[in-house]
Amino acid sequence: MSAPVTAERRLAGIIRRHPVTSFLAWSVPVGQAIAFQPVVAPAWYGVDLPTAPFVVLANLVGLLLPAVVVTRVVDGPAGVRALWRRAVRVRVPLRWYALALVVVPVATTAVAVALLGPPDSGEALAAAIVSGLLVQVLLGFLTTNWAEEVAWTGFLQTRLQDRHGPVRAALATGPLFALQHAALAAGNGWLGGTVVLLFVTATAIPFRFLQGWVANRTGSLLVVGLVHAAGNATTDGSGFGGPGLLPRLYLDDGVGPVHLVASAALGLVVVAATRGRLGGRPRAPRVGAEPVLAGRP
C-alpha cells in the first residue's frame, strides 16, 4: 500500500510542475499588498507612511523570498547555491562595470539634455556625481535593485528563457516587472496612474532585453543589479539619502523618467545588435545548473 499523499507533498508537486506560476502566485499579491500600504494609509489608517521602506520590504518578501523558496523546492539545494553564485559573482571584465556606472548614466544624461536642454546651475558636477550617482547607486543596489534582479532576471527571466528563448522571456517578464511598480504609479491618480503604468510597461520590455543580455554575457546578477541601480540613481535616486544625479543638476527637479527612455533605447540597441540572441545559447534545462553563457570570462 502506498503512503498517503500529504498536503505538503501535493503543494511541492504543484510548485515543481509550475514554478513560474507558483512564484507569481506568491509575488504579486504579497508584494503588492506591502507596496500599496503607503498609498492606502492616509484613507485607511489616517497616517502618512514613507514609501521607500515598504518598497524594500516588498522586494525582499514579495520577490527575493519566493524566488529562493521556489528554487529550493524545484531544484533543491544545488539550485539555491547556483542562484547564489550568480547573485554574488564579482569577477567579470571591467567593461561590464563601466556599462553600469558610465554608459547607463551618460545615456540617461544625454536623453535629459536632448529633451530638456543643458542643466541649470545646480550642484557642482563632481559633488553631484559622488552624492547623487555613486552613493545612490550603492544605496539602491543594497536596499532594492539587487533583490529585484535576483528574482526577475535570476529566477523568472532565466526560467522563461530556458523554455522560450531570450526575446520571448523578456517580452513576458517586462509587463510583470512593470506591474511591480503599480503602487508607485498609483500616486498619480487612477487616470494618471494608468498612463504611467502603460509607459513603464512599454519601456520595461526593452529594459528586460538589456538585463537579459547582461546576465547571459556575465553570469553575474550583481552586475545586472548595478545596471538597474545606476539608471535609478541617475534620476530618482534610491529613496534614501536624497535625490539622484540629474535632479541635483537641474534646478527644477523635473527631469522625469528619462532613465526609462535611456534604458529602453539601450535594450533596443542590444536586441538589434545581437539579432535577438541577447548573448544566450539554447540549452535544455538542467536541475541546479547555471545558464550557459556566451561571454563568460
TIGUDREN-526704 format. One line per 10 residues: number of its first residue (from 0); their letters; for each residue x, y, z of N, C-alpha, C, O. Coordinates in steps of 0.05 Angstrom, whole numbers, plus 5000, padded with zeros to 4 digits. Each point is the difference from the previous one (the first is absolute). Example, Ala and Ser with C-alpha at 12.3 -4.5 7.8 and 13.67 -1.06 7.14 Angstrom:
2
0) as) 5264 4886 5156 4982 5024 5000 5018 5024 5000 5021 5000 5013 ~ 4972 5021 4973 5016 5024 5001 4985 5022 5014 5010 5022 5004
// end
This chain:
297
0) msapvtaerr) 5017 4976 5000 4983 5024 5000 5018 5025 5000 5018 5002 5016 ~ 4976 5017 4966 5016 5024 4999 4992 5019 5022 4977 5000 5010 ~ 5043 5016 4999 4995 5019 5021 4981 5022 4991 5001 5008 4976 ~ 4982 5002 5041 4982 5022 4992 5015 5025 4992 5021 5006 5012 ~ 4969 5008 4968 5013 5024 4991 4991 5023 5018 4976 5006 5002 ~ 5042 5007 5012 4994 5022 5018 4996 5025 4984 5008 5003 4977 ~ 4979 5017 5037 4996 5026 4987 5026 5013 4994 5003 5013 4979 ~ 5018 4983 5038 5026 5012 4994 5012 4988 4975 5012 5014 4984 ~ 4986 4959 5013 5011 4988 4976 4984 5008 4975 5012 5003 4979 ~ 4962 5000 5023 4984 5009 4978 5008 5028 4991 5003 5006 4976
10) lagiirrhpv) 5001 5012 5044 5009 5027 4994 5027 5000 4987 5005 5015 4981 ~ 5014 4969 5029 5026 4999 4988 4999 4990 4972 5015 5009 4982 ~ 4967 4972 5013 4997 4990 4972 4989 5021 4981 5009 5002 4978 ~ 4972 5014 5032 4990 5022 4983 5022 5020 4994 5002 5010 4978 ~ 5014 4997 5042 5021 5019 4996 5020 4990 4980 5010 5015 4983 ~ 4997 4959 5019 5020 4989 4981 4989 5000 4972 5015 5004 4981 ~ 4959 4991 5015 4989 5000 4974 4996 5028 4989 5001 5005 4976 ~ 4994 5015 5042 4994 5027 4991 5016 5020 5016 4988 5016 5016 ~ 5038 4985 4981 5016 5018 5017 4995 5029 4994 4999 5016 5019 ~ 4997 4992 4956 4995 5028 4994 4974 5009 5011 4998 5021 5013
20) tsflawsvpv) 4981 4963 4983 4973 5007 5010 5001 5001 5031 4987 5017 5012 ~ 5027 4965 5000 5002 4999 5029 5014 5026 5011 4992 5011 5020 ~ 5029 4997 4966 5014 5024 5008 4981 5024 4998 4999 5016 5018 ~ 4987 4987 4960 4982 5022 4996 4976 4999 5020 4991 5021 5009 ~ 5000 4955 4998 4978 4998 5018 5007 5010 5028 4983 5009 5015 ~ 5043 4990 4991 5010 5012 5025 5007 5029 4996 4991 5018 5016 ~ 5024 4988 4963 5012 5026 4996 4980 5022 4997 5001 5021 5013 ~ 4979 4975 4969 4982 5022 4993 4983 5008 5024 5000 5023 5007 ~ 4985 4959 5005 4982 5009 5022 5016 5010 5025 4993 5020 5012 ~ 5028 4965 4995 5015 5008 5024 5016 5025 4996 4999 5019 5016
30) gqaiafqpvv) 5015 4983 4961 5016 5023 4994 4983 5025 4997 5007 5021 5011 ~ 4970 4977 4976 4983 5023 4996 4986 5008 5026 4996 5024 5005 ~ 4997 4957 5011 4987 5007 5026 5019 5016 5017 4991 5019 5014 ~ 5035 4975 4985 5019 5016 5015 5005 5027 4987 5000 5020 5013 ~ 5004 4980 4961 5007 5024 4985 4978 5021 5001 5005 5024 5000 ~ 4970 4967 5002 4977 5019 4999 4994 5012 5028 4983 5017 5002 ~ 5031 4974 5019 4994 5011 5026 5003 5030 5002 4982 5013 5011 ~ 5039 4999 4978 5002 5030 5001 4978 5014 4984 4993 5022 5006 ~ 4996 4964 4974 4980 5012 4983 4973 5001 5015 4986 5020 4999 ~ 5007 4958 5015 4974 4999 5013 5001 5010 5029 4979 5004 5012
40) apawygvdlp) 5045 5000 4999 5002 5007 5028 4985 5025 5008 4987 5001 5021 ~ 5014 5021 4963 4985 5024 5008 4970 4996 5003 4988 5010 5018 ~ 5001 4974 4964 4971 4995 5001 4993 4979 5020 4980 5002 5014 ~ 5036 4977 4988 4993 4977 5017 5009 5004 5029 4985 4993 5019 ~ 5039 5018 4985 5011 5002 5027 5002 5029 5010 5005 5004 5023 ~ 4991 5015 4959 5002 5028 5008 5028 5009 5005 5004 5019 5015 ~ 5016 4968 4973 5028 5008 5003 5013 5000 4973 4991 4987 4981 ~ 5032 5027 5017 5016 4999 4977 5024 4983 5005 5014 5003 5020 ~ 4991 4978 4962 5022 4981 5003 5021 5006 4979 4993 5006 4977 ~ 5033 4992 5029 5021 5003 4980 4999 4977 4980 4994 4977 5007
50) tapfvvlanl) 5012 5029 4968 4998 4980 4979 5024 4981 5000 4997 4976 4998 ~ 5027 5035 5005 5024 4984 4996 5002 4975 5017 5007 4978 4989 ~ 4987 5022 5037 5003 4975 5016 4981 4979 4990 5006 4976 5002 ~ 4970 5031 4989 4981 4980 4990 5009 4989 4973 4994 4976 4994 ~ 5019 5040 4990 5011 4990 4975 5021 4979 5006 5001 4979 4987 ~ 5017 5026 5032 5020 4981 5008 4988 4975 5010 5008 4978 4992 ~ 4972 5024 5026 4987 4976 5011 4986 4984 4979 5001 4976 5000 ~ 4986 5038 4981 4986 4986 4978 5019 4984 4983 4994 4978 4991 ~ 5030 5034 5004 5020 4985 4984 5011 4976 5015 5004 4979 4987 ~ 5000 5024 5039 5012 4977 5015 4979 4978 5004 5006 4976 4996
60) vglllpavvv) 4970 5031 5012 4980 4980 5007 4984 4992 4976 4991 4977 4998 ~ 5004 5041 4983 4984 4994 4977 5015 4992 4975 4987 4990 4981 ~ 5039 5013 5019 5016 4992 4976 5022 4980 5008 5000 4977 4990 ~ 5019 5033 5026 5023 4983 5005 4993 4974 5015 5009 4978 4993 ~ 4974 5024 5027 4993 4977 5016 4986 4978 4983 5008 4977 5001 ~ 4971 5030 4984 4988 4979 4984 5018 4989 4978 4999 4976 4994 ~ 5019 5040 4996 5019 4990 4980 5018 4979 5013 5005 4979 4987 ~ 5005 5026 5037 5017 4980 5013 4984 4975 5009 5010 4978 4996 ~ 4966 5026 5014 4984 4977 5010 4993 4982 4976 5003 4976 5002 ~ 4987 5036 4977 4992 4984 4977 5024 4986 4988 4999 4976 4991
70) trvvdgpagv) 5024 5037 5007 5024 4988 4990 5008 4976 5018 5008 4979 4990 ~ 4989 5024 5036 5007 4978 5019 4982 4976 4995 5009 4977 5001 ~ 4965 5028 4995 4981 4978 4997 5005 4986 4973 4999 4976 4998 ~ 5005 5040 4981 5002 4989 4973 5028 4988 4995 5001 4977 4989 ~ 5020 5037 5018 5027 4991 4993 5017 4991 5023 5022 4990 4996 ~ 4967 5011 5028 5015 4991 5023 5022 5019 5009 5002 5022 4989 ~ 5014 4970 5030 5022 5017 5010 5019 5008 4978 5011 5022 5000 ~ 4994 4960 4980 5018 5007 4978 4990 5024 4985 5016 5016 4991 ~ 4958 4985 5005 4989 5023 4985 5003 5026 5015 5005 5021 4988 ~ 4991 4978 5039 5004 5024 5016 5029 5009 5000 5005 5024 4998
80) ralwrravrv) 5013 4957 5003 5029 5007 4999 5007 5012 4973 5015 5020 4999 ~ 4974 4970 4980 5005 5011 4973 4989 5028 4998 5014 5018 4989 ~ 4962 4987 5021 4989 5027 5000 5017 5019 5016 5004 5023 4992 ~ 5005 4968 5032 5017 5017 5017 5026 5007 4986 5010 5022 5002 ~ 5003 4958 4985 5025 5006 4986 4996 5021 4979 5017 5018 4997 ~ 4961 4982 4988 4995 5020 4981 4994 5027 5013 5007 5021 4989 ~ 4980 4978 5034 4993 5025 5014 5024 5015 5010 4999 5025 5003 ~ 5023 4961 5003 5023 5013 5013 5025 4999 4981 5022 5006 5009 ~ 4974 4986 4966 5023 4999 4982 5012 5028 4995 4986 5017 4988 ~ 5038 4987 5021 5013 5026 4998 5020 5000 4977 5005 5021 4987
90) rvplrwyala) 5008 4956 5008 5022 4999 4981 4989 4999 4971 4996 4978 4989 ~ 5001 5045 5000 4992 5003 4972 5018 5022 4989 5011 5016 5015 ~ 4993 4985 4958 5016 5021 4989 4990 5028 5008 4976 5004 5003 ~ 5043 5015 5000 4994 5027 5009 4980 5014 4982 4986 5018 5008 ~ 5013 4974 4966 4982 5014 4982 4971 4998 5009 4984 5017 4993 ~ 5009 4962 5021 4973 4997 5009 4993 5019 5023 4978 5010 5002 ~ 5042 4995 5015 4996 5020 5020 4999 5028 4988 4985 5017 5009 ~ 5030 4987 4969 4999 5025 4986 4973 5004 4987 4989 5022 4999 ~ 4999 4956 4991 4973 5002 4989 4980 5011 5021 4984 5018 4994 ~ 5018 4971 5030 4982 5009 5021 5005 5028 5010 4982 5016 5002
100) lvvvpvatta) 5044 4990 5003 5006 5024 5014 5007 5024 4982 5002 5023 5009 ~ 5002 4971 4965 5007 5021 4981 4980 5002 4978 4988 5021 4995 ~ 5008 4956 4990 4983 5001 4977 4971 5007 5007 4988 5017 4987 ~ 5001 4970 5033 4972 5005 5007 4996 5029 5009 4981 5013 4991 ~ 5035 4997 5028 4996 5028 5008 5005 5020 4977 4985 5020 4997 ~ 5035 4975 4986 5005 5018 4977 4977 4999 4980 4991 5021 4991 ~ 4999 4956 5003 4977 4998 4982 4975 5014 5012 4986 5013 4985 ~ 5010 4984 5041 4977 5013 5012 5003 5030 5000 4981 5015 4995 ~ 5043 4994 5011 5006 5029 4999 4996 5011 4971 4990 5022 4997 ~ 5019 4963 4984 4996 5008 4972 4971 5003 4993 4993 5019 4986
110) vavallgppd) 4990 4963 5023 4972 5002 4995 4988 5025 5013 4984 5014 4989 ~ 5025 4991 5036 4991 5024 5015 5007 5025 4985 4984 5019 4997 ~ 5041 4983 4994 5009 5023 4985 4985 5004 4974 4993 5022 4993 ~ 5002 4956 4993 4985 5001 4975 4971 5010 5005 4989 5015 4983 ~ 4999 4977 5039 4972 5008 5005 4997 5026 5015 4981 5015 4995 ~ 5038 4991 5022 4997 5023 5018 5021 5022 4996 4998 5021 5011 ~ 5022 4973 4972 5021 5020 4997 5022 4995 5021 4997 4982 5017 ~ 5024 5034 4982 5022 4997 5019 4990 5005 5029 4981 5014 5004 ~ 5033 4974 5016 4992 5004 5028 5002 5030 5007 5015 5015 4988 ~ 4971 4992 5034 5002 5027 5011 5025 5002 5017 5019 4984 4995
120) sgealaaaiv) 4982 5034 5023 5025 5003 5016 5002 4978 5021 5023 4991 5004 ~ 4956 5001 5009 5000 4977 5018 5025 4996 5017 5015 5020 5005 ~ 4990 4956 5004 5024 4993 5015 5024 4999 4981 4998 4998 4976 ~ 5026 5003 5036 5024 4995 4985 5000 4972 4990 4990 4982 5013 ~ 5020 5013 4962 4998 4974 4988 5013 4979 5016 4988 4978 5004 ~ 5036 5027 5007 5014 4979 5015 4984 4992 5025 4998 4976 5006 ~ 4991 5044 5008 4984 4993 5024 4975 4985 4992 4992 4982 5015 ~ 4995 5025 4963 4976 4986 4991 5006 4971 4993 4984 4982 5005 ~ 5039 5014 4982 5008 4973 4992 5004 4982 5025 4991 4977 5001 ~ 5022 5035 5019 5006 4984 5024 4975 4995 5016 4993 4977 5006
130) sgllvqvllg) 4993 5044 5002 4977 4997 5018 4974 4992 4985 4983 4986 5011 ~ 5014 5022 4964 4976 4994 4985 5001 4975 4984 4979 4988 4994 ~ 5045 5004 4998 5002 4976 4984 5012 4977 5015 4987 4979 5005 ~ 5038 5023 5004 5015 4978 5012 4987 4991 5026 4996 4976 5005 ~ 4998 5043 5012 4987 4993 5026 4973 4988 4995 4992 4981 5014 ~ 4992 5031 4968 4973 4990 4994 5001 4973 4987 4982 4984 5005 ~ 5038 5011 4978 5002 4973 4988 5005 4980 5022 4987 4979 5001 ~ 5030 5027 5018 5006 4981 5021 4976 4995 5018 4993 4977 5006 ~ 4993 5044 5001 4976 4997 5017 4978 4986 4985 4987 4982 5012 ~ 5008 5025 4963 4979 4986 4985 5006 4971 4995 4982 4983 5002
140) flttnwaeev) 5043 5011 4992 5008 4972 4996 4996 4984 5025 4988 4978 4999 ~ 5021 5032 5024 4999 4984 5024 4972 4997 5011 4993 4979 5011 ~ 4991 5042 4986 4973 4999 5012 4979 4988 4982 4980 4989 5010 ~ 5023 5013 4963 4978 4994 4982 5008 4985 4976 4990 4978 4995 ~ 5028 5032 4989 5004 4991 4972 5013 4972 4998 4995 4985 4982 ~ 5023 5009 5037 5012 4973 5000 4979 4979 5004 4998 4980 4986 ~ 4985 5024 5035 4979 4980 5005 4980 4998 4977 4992 4978 4992 ~ 5001 5045 4996 4983 5000 4977 5011 4983 4977 4985 4983 4989 ~ 5040 5021 5005 5011 4986 4977 5007 4971 5005 5000 4984 4981 ~ 5005 5009 5044 5003 4971 5006 4974 4986 4994 5000 4977 4990
150) awtgflqtrl) 4978 5036 5016 4973 4988 4995 4992 5002 4970 4994 4980 4988 ~ 5006 5045 5001 4990 5004 4973 5019 4987 4979 4990 4986 4983 ~ 5035 5020 5019 5019 4989 4980 5009 4972 5007 4999 4981 4984 ~ 5010 5016 5041 5012 4974 5008 4981 4978 5002 5007 4977 4993 ~ 4968 5028 5015 4980 4979 5002 4981 5000 4976 5001 4981 4984 ~ 4983 5040 5014 4978 4999 4981 5010 5001 4971 4993 4982 4984 ~ 5022 5039 5009 5008 5003 4972 5018 4977 4990 4998 4991 4977 ~ 5019 4999 5041 5017 4977 4993 4984 4975 4994 5005 4986 4981 ~ 4975 5009 5036 4984 4976 4996 4983 5003 4974 4998 4980 4985 ~ 4991 5043 5010 4985 5004 4975 5019 4998 4976 4992 4990 4979
160) qdrhgpvraa) 5032 5020 5024 5019 4998 4978 5007 4971 4993 5003 4992 4977 ~ 5001 4992 5044 5006 4972 4996 4979 4986 4983 5006 4981 4985 ~ 4969 5028 5018 4978 4986 4986 4992 5014 4974 4992 4986 4981 ~ 5009 5040 5019 4989 5015 4977 5020 5017 4985 4993 5012 4980 ~ 5032 4989 5029 5019 5017 4987 5002 5028 5012 4982 5008 5015 ~ 5040 5007 4981 5004 5025 5014 4981 5022 4993 4992 5015 5018 ~ 5000 4988 4957 4982 5022 4993 4972 4995 5012 4988 5019 5012 ~ 5001 4957 4985 4974 4995 5011 5000 5002 5031 4981 5008 5012 ~ 5042 4984 5000 5002 5003 5029 4998 5029 5008 4987 5006 5020 ~ 5027 5011 4966 4999 5029 5006 4972 5011 4995 4991 5017 5016
170) latgplfalq) 4997 4975 4962 4973 5009 4994 4980 4993 5022 4981 5015 5006 ~ 5022 4961 5006 4982 4991 5021 5007 5013 5027 4982 5006 5016 ~ 5044 4998 4989 5009 5011 5026 4993 5030 5002 4994 5009 5021 ~ 5009 5005 4956 4996 5029 5001 4974 5010 5013 5001 5016 5018 ~ 4976 4974 4972 4975 5010 5013 4998 4992 5029 4989 5016 5016 ~ 5021 4961 4992 4999 4992 5028 5018 5018 5017 4993 5008 5022 ~ 5030 4998 4967 5018 5019 5013 4988 5027 5003 5002 5013 5021 ~ 4984 4996 4958 4986 5026 5002 4978 5000 5021 4996 5019 5015 ~ 4989 4959 4987 4979 4998 5019 5010 5003 5028 4986 5010 5018 ~ 5038 4981 4987 5012 5003 5027 5000 5029 5009 4999 5006 5024
180) haalaagngw) 5001 5013 4957 5002 5029 5006 4972 5013 5001 4999 5025 4999 ~ 4980 4959 5002 4973 5012 4999 4995 5018 5024 4987 5021 4997 ~ 5024 4973 5026 4996 5017 5024 5012 5027 4996 4989 5020 5009 ~ 5035 4981 4978 5013 5026 4995 4984 5016 4980 4998 5024 5002 ~ 4990 4962 4978 4984 5014 4980 4974 5010 5011 4989 5020 4991 ~ 5001 4966 5029 4973 5008 5012 5000 5027 5012 4979 5012 5004 ~ 5044 4999 5003 5002 5026 5012 4991 5022 4981 4997 5023 5008 ~ 5000 4970 4966 4992 5020 4980 4970 5000 4995 4990 5012 4980 ~ 4994 4974 5037 4972 4997 4995 4995 4977 4980 5018 4989 4989 ~ 4956 5004 5008 4994 4976 4984 5007 5004 4971 5012 4983 4987
190) lggtvvllfv) 4979 5040 5002 5006 5005 4971 5030 5004 4996 5012 4988 4983 ~ 5000 5030 5033 5028 5005 4997 5016 4975 5006 5020 4994 4987 ~ 4972 4991 5033 5014 4975 5007 4999 4980 4978 5020 4986 4995 ~ 4957 5012 4991 4998 4981 4978 5019 5008 4977 5013 4983 4988 ~ 4988 5043 5006 5018 5010 4979 5029 4994 5008 5016 4991 4983 ~ 4991 5015 5042 5027 4994 5009 5007 4971 4998 5022 4992 4991 ~ 4959 4991 5017 5005 4971 5000 5003 4990 4971 5017 4982 4995 ~ 4968 5028 4987 5003 4993 4971 5027 5008 4990 5013 4986 4985 ~ 4996 5038 5022 5026 5010 4992 5022 4982 5012 5019 4993 4986 ~ 4978 5000 5039 5021 4983 5013 5000 4973 4986 5022 4989 4996
200) tataipfrfl) 4955 5000 4997 4999 4975 4986 5014 5001 4973 5015 4982 4993 ~ 4980 5040 4992 5012 5003 4974 5030 5001 5001 5014 4991 4982 ~ 4997 5022 5039 5029 5002 5003 5012 4976 5014 5023 4994 4997 ~ 4960 4991 5018 5011 4978 5016 5008 4977 4982 5020 4986 5006 ~ 4966 5010 4972 5007 4977 4982 5028 5003 4988 5016 4981 5003 ~ 4991 5041 4984 5027 5003 4991 5021 5001 5023 5023 4991 4997 ~ 4969 5019 5026 5018 4999 5024 5006 4971 5007 5022 4994 5007 ~ 4958 4988 4991 5005 4972 5005 5018 4987 4979 5014 4981 5006 ~ 4985 5030 4969 5020 4991 4980 5028 5006 5011 5018 4983 4999 ~ 4986 5041 5010 5026 5009 5010 5009 4982 5023 5023 4991 5001
210) qgwvanrtgs) 4959 5005 5019 5007 4985 5023 5006 4970 4994 5018 4988 5011 ~ 4966 5001 4971 5005 4972 4991 5027 4997 4987 5014 4981 5004 ~ 4993 5039 4979 5026 4999 4986 5023 5002 5020 5019 4984 4999 ~ 4979 5034 5021 5021 5003 5020 5003 4974 5016 5022 4990 5005 ~ 4955 4998 5003 5001 4975 5015 5012 4977 4984 5016 4985 5010 ~ 4976 5013 4964 5011 4979 4984 5029 5002 4994 5015 4980 5000 ~ 4995 5044 4997 5028 5005 4993 5018 4998 5024 5024 4993 4997 ~ 4967 5014 5027 5017 5001 5023 4995 4978 5020 5018 4992 5014 ~ 4958 4998 4987 4993 4981 5021 4998 5013 5027 4998 4986 5020 ~ 5001 5040 4981 5001 5015 5026 4974 5015 5004 4995 5020 4986
220) llvvglvhaa) 4989 4972 5033 4977 5015 5007 5007 5025 5016 4985 5019 5002 ~ 5039 4981 5009 5011 5024 5013 5003 5023 4980 4991 5022 5006 ~ 5020 4972 4971 5003 5021 4980 4973 5008 4989 4995 5024 4995 ~ 4987 4957 5001 4973 5006 4991 4986 5020 5020 4987 5019 4992 ~ 5017 4976 5034 4989 5018 5020 5012 5027 4999 4987 5020 5005 ~ 5039 4982 4989 5014 5026 4998 4989 5016 4976 4997 5024 5002 ~ 4998 4962 4976 4989 5014 4977 4973 5012 5007 4994 5023 4993 ~ 4990 4962 5021 4974 5010 5009 5003 5023 5019 4987 5021 4997 ~ 5031 4976 5022 5004 5021 5020 5011 5026 4988 4993 5022 5009 ~ 5024 4975 4971 5012 5024 4987 4979 5016 4986 5001 5025 5000
230) gnattdgsgf) 4980 4962 4986 4979 5014 4987 4983 5016 5020 4994 5023 4995 ~ 4998 4964 5027 4984 5013 5020 5015 5023 5013 4989 5022 5005 ~ 5037 4974 5001 5016 5020 5014 5004 5025 4983 5004 5022 5010 ~ 4995 4975 4963 5005 5023 4983 4976 5019 5001 5003 5024 4995 ~ 4973 4966 5012 4977 5017 5001 4987 5000 5028 5002 5019 5015 ~ 4984 4959 4991 4984 4999 5024 5016 4999 5026 4991 5009 5021 ~ 5033 4979 4977 5014 4994 5025 4990 4973 5011 4985 4986 4987 ~ 5024 5008 5037 4993 4974 5012 4975 5001 5018 4990 4979 5009 ~ 5001 5045 4997 4979 5003 5021 5012 5006 5027 4986 5006 5019 ~ 5041 4992 4983 5014 5005 5025 5023 5020 4994 5014 4997 4981
240) ggpgllprly) 4989 5022 5036 5023 5017 4998 4999 5022 4979 5021 5009 4991 ~ 4956 4999 5000 4998 5022 4981 4996 4992 4971 4998 4976 4994 ~ 5001 5043 4988 4994 4995 4972 5024 4989 4985 5022 4998 5011 ~ 4973 4993 4964 5021 4989 4984 5016 5022 4986 4999 5023 5007 ~ 5016 4968 4972 5019 5018 4987 4986 5024 4986 5006 5023 5007 ~ 4976 4971 4975 4989 5022 4983 4983 5020 5016 5002 5024 4994 ~ 4982 4968 5026 4986 5020 5015 5018 5019 5015 4992 5022 5007 ~ 5033 4971 4997 5019 5018 5013 5012 5020 4980 5010 5020 5008 ~ 4988 4973 4966 5011 5018 4979 4978 5017 4988 5006 5022 4991 ~ 4969 4969 5009 4978 5016 4990 4985 5013 5023 4991 4985 5018
250) lddgvgpvhl) 5008 5041 4983 4990 5013 5024 4971 4994 5006 4992 5000 5023 ~ 4991 4995 4956 4972 4996 5005 4993 4971 5008 4977 4994 5005 ~ 5043 4989 4997 4996 4972 5009 4982 4984 4980 4991 4978 5007 ~ 5003 5033 4970 4980 4988 4983 5011 4985 4976 4993 5005 4977 ~ 5025 4976 5028 5012 4985 4978 4982 4978 4990 5003 4990 4978 ~ 4978 5002 5038 4981 4979 4991 5014 4972 4998 5022 4997 5009 ~ 4964 4985 4979 5010 4972 4997 5019 4996 4977 4997 4981 4984 ~ 5023 5037 5012 5017 4998 4977 5017 4975 5001 5009 4990 4980 ~ 4996 4999 5045 5016 4975 5002 4985 4977 4987 5012 4981 4990 ~ 4961 5019 5011 4985 4979 4987 5004 5001 4969 5002 4979 4987
260) vasaalglvv) 4997 5045 5003 5004 5003 4971 5028 4991 4992 5004 4987 4980 ~ 5016 5022 5035 5028 4993 4994 5005 4970 5002 5012 4988 4982 ~ 4978 4999 5039 5004 4971 5003 4985 4985 4978 5010 4979 4990 ~ 4966 5031 5002 4986 4987 4978 5015 5002 4974 5001 4982 4985 ~ 5011 5042 5010 5015 5004 4976 5024 4981 4999 5006 4988 4980 ~ 5008 5009 5043 5022 4982 5001 4991 4971 4995 5014 4985 4986 ~ 4963 5008 5025 4990 4973 4995 4993 4995 4971 5005 4978 4990 ~ 4984 5042 4996 4994 4996 4972 5025 4998 4983 5001 4984 4981 ~ 5020 5031 5027 5026 4997 4986 5011 4972 5004 5009 4988 4981 ~ 4989 5002 5043 5011 4973 5006 4985 4978 4985 5012 4983 4988
270) vaatrgrlgg) 4961 5019 5012 4985 4979 4986 5004 5000 4970 5000 4979 4987 ~ 5005 5045 5002 5006 5002 4971 5028 4991 4995 5004 4985 4980 ~ 5015 5023 5036 5028 4992 4995 5005 4970 5003 5016 4989 4986 ~ 4969 4998 5032 5004 4972 5005 4980 4983 4983 5000 4975 5002 ~ 4984 5039 4982 4979 4986 4983 4982 4982 5017 4993 4978 4992 ~ 5000 5033 5031 4981 4985 5018 5013 4978 5017 4985 4987 5015 ~ 5040 5009 4982 5013 4979 5016 5005 5008 5029 5001 4984 5018 ~ 5004 5042 4986 5005 5012 5026 5021 4985 5016 4999 4997 5024 ~ 5021 4994 4961 5023 4988 5013 4996 4972 5010 5018 4988 5012 ~ 4959 5000 4984 4994 4973 5010 5003 4979 4979 5000 5006 4976
280) rpraprvgae) 5003 4969 5033 5001 4977 4982 4978 4981 5009 4996 4996 5024 ~ 4989 4992 4957 4979 4982 5008 5011 4975 5014 5021 4990 4992 ~ 4965 5001 5028 5008 4976 5014 4976 4987 5013 4979 5013 5003 ~ 5024 4963 5004 4978 4986 5014 5003 5007 5030 5022 4999 5010 ~ 4956 5007 5003 5001 5006 5029 5012 4977 5015 4994 4976 4994 ~ 5022 5030 5026 5012 4979 5017 4998 5009 5029 5008 5022 5007 ~ 4982 4960 5010 4995 5007 5028 5026 5008 5013 5021 4986 4999 ~ 4978 5037 5015 5023 5009 5015 5022 5012 4984 5021 5008 5011 ~ 4976 4994 4962 5022 5010 4984 4997 5030 4995 4978 5011 5001 ~ 5045 5001 4994 5000 5028 4993 4997 5003 4970 5005 4981 4985
290) pvlagrp) 4985 5042 5005 4996 5003 4971 5026 4998 4985 5022 5007 5010 ~ 4977 4983 4965 5022 5000 4983 5005 5029 4990 4981 5013 4991 ~ 5043 4997 5012 5006 5028 4995 5017 5003 4975 5020 4986 4997 ~ 4971 5031 4985 5015 5004 4975 5026 5015 5005 5019 4996 4985 ~ 4982 5021 5035 5023 5017 5003 5013 4998 5028 5014 5018 5008 ~ 4983 4960 5005 5011 4997 5027 5030 5001 4998 5012 4987 4983 ~ 5001 5030 5035 5029 5002 4998 5013 4974 5011 5025 4999 5000
// end
